[in-house]
Amino acid sequence: MNRIMARAIRRGVAVTAAAGIALLASSGAHPIVLDVYLLCIGAVILLALVRVTRAQASAQRASPFDVALAAMRSNVVPGIRTLEQAAPECAELPLSRAAQSPRSQVALVLCRGFAGTDAALLVRASTA
């Protein structure tokens, strides 16, 4: 994060110096120079915030599709991490927090989207 802040400060100083030179060199464009200066400083701050946010975010999680492909390659069905207790209606289903061996060569990938844009994808392993 220190590197990100140092880069932002260097860019801010460069923008300030350029705005100062533009103010000294121009005679009647002071409002425009001020507008451009504030826009550039805002862009520098926004870029720094985006970089800090990305640096603080955990490592990219694999997509559900990537998880399904990896499970099919390793011949292991991953467990349900967040499963605490299955509902009584699901007692007959093979639900578990622990990894299991696959029962077929087909993987079901469920993706929950925003505003009800859910999707389901069936992926079959190749026999090659």
Secondary structure as GFF3:
##gff-version 3
##sequence-region A 1 128
A	DSSP	alpha_helix	2	25	.	.	.	ID=ss1
A	DSSP	alpha_helix	30	56	.	.	.	ID=ss2
A	DSSP	alpha_helix	64	74	.	.	.	ID=ss3
A	DSSP	three_ten_helix	88	90	.	.	.	ID=ss4
A	DSSP	beta_strand	106	111	.	.	.	ID=ss5
A	DSSP	three_ten_helix	114	116	.	.	.	ID=ss6
A	DSSP	beta_strand	119	124	.	.	.	ID=ss7
###
